[in-house]
Amino acid sequence: MCIEAIGKSRVVIQFDFSGTPRRSYWLLIDRADVSVCLKNPGFDIDVIVSADIVAFYRVWLGRVTLSEALRRQQVRLDATPANIRAFSGWFTWSPMADTVRAASDGRHPIKLGKRTQVEL
């Protein structure tokens, strides 16, 4: 999480993941801590993210940009327009995202032993 990018004292994001199993999680973010909750923490929800778990993982990893996943309706955000615009800045995506994007664009392969590229 990029806590500095969040202008509020607390943000709650609900993730509704489809796939197997279908599950909801909540991120409770405040200036001092980020907590993953398995039950609704009882605060107002700022953003609801609905996605297939694999589609969201592909965004996190860098295989697909968030804007592309939103455009393809693989990920949906339910929030105020301001929170939707701010959402992508709240996250620090996978540390491998830039490398994965570069490999996907053909700029350079990812080397893993005898394999030359990773497909996710």
C-alpha positions in Angstrom: 0.0 0.0 0.0 1.1 3.5 -0.7 -0.4 5.1 2.5 1.0 8.5 1.6 -1.3 8.6 -1.4 -4.4 8.2 0.7 -5.7 11.6 1.7 -8.1 10.3 4.3 -7.4 9.1 7.8 -9.1 5.7 7.0 -10.0 3.9 3.9 -11.8 0.6 3.6 -11.7 -1.4 0.4 -13.9 -4.4 -0.1 -12.6 -7.1 -2.5 -15.3 -9.4 -3.9 -13.4 -12.1 -5.7 -15.2 -14.6 -7.9 -13.7 -17.9 -8.9 -13.0 -20.8 -6.6 -13.8 -20.1 -3.9 -15.9 -17.0 -4.1 -14.8 -14.8 -1.2 -14.8 -11.3 0.1 -11.9 -9.5 2.0 -11.5 -6.0 3.3 -8.5 -3.8 3.6 -8.7 -1.4 6.5 -6.1 1.3 5.8 -5.2 4.1 8.2 -2.1 6.2 8.5 -0.4 3.8 10.9 -1.4 0.3 9.6 -3.0 -1.8 6.9 -5.1 -4.7 8.0 -6.6 -7.5 6.0 -10.0 -8.5 7.4 -11.9 -11.7 6.7 -15.1 -10.1 8.1 -16.5 -6.7 7.4 -14.8 -4.3 9.8 -18.0 -2.3 10.3 -16.8 1.0 8.8 -18.1 2.7 5.6 -16.8 1.1 2.5 -14.9 3.5 0.3 -14.3 1.2 -2.7 -15.8 -2.1 -3.7 -13.5 -4.1 -6.1 -15.2 -6.9 -8.0 -13.1 -9.3 -10.0 -12.2 -12.8 -10.8 -9.2 -13.6 -8.5 -7.1 -14.6 -11.5 -7.9 -11.3 -13.4 -6.9 -9.2 -10.3 -3.7 -11.2 -9.9 -2.8 -10.5 -13.5 -3.3 -6.8 -12.8 -1.2 -6.9 -9.6 1.6 -8.8 -11.4 1.7 -6.4 -14.3 0.4 -8.7 -17.1 -2.6 -6.3 -17.6 -2.9 -2.7 -16.6 -5.7 -1.7 -14.2 -7.1 0.6 -16.8 -7.2 -2.2 -19.4 -8.8 -4.6 -16.9 -11.5 -1.9 -16.1 -12.1 -1.3 -19.8 -12.5 -5.0 -20.4 -14.8 -5.3 -17.3 -12.5 -7.9 -15.8 -12.2 -5.7 -12.7 -15.1 -3.4 -11.6 -14.8 -0.5 -9.1 -17.8 0.8 -7.2 -17.0 4.1 -5.5 -17.3 7.8 -5.8 -15.6 9.2 -8.9 -12.8 10.7 -6.7 -12.0 7.3 -5.1 -12.1 5.6 -8.5 -9.5 8.0 -9.8 -7.4 7.7 -6.7 -7.6 3.9 -6.4 -4.7 2.9 -8.6 -2.4 5.3 -6.7 -3.2 3.6 -3.4 -1.3 0.5 -4.3 2.3 -0.5 -4.8 1.8 -3.2 -7.4 4.0 -6.3 -7.6 7.8 -5.5 -7.5 8.0 -7.7 -10.6 5.3 -5.7 -12.5 7.7 -3.6 -14.6 9.8 -6.7 -15.5 6.7 -8.7 -16.4 5.4 -5.8 -18.6 8.7 -5.5 -20.3 8.9 -9.2 -21.0 5.3 -9.2 -22.3 6.2 -6.3 -24.6 9.1 -8.3 -26.0 11.7 -5.9 -24.7 13.6 -8.6 -22.8 12.8 -12.1 -21.6 12.6 -13.2 -18.0 15.2 -15.9 -17.4 14.4 -18.7 -15.0 16.9 -21.5 -15.3 16.4 -23.1 -18.7 13.1 -21.3 -19.3 13.3 -18.0 -21.1 9.8 -16.5 -20.4 7.1 -16.9 -17.8 3.5 -17.1 -18.8 0.8 -16.3 -16.3 
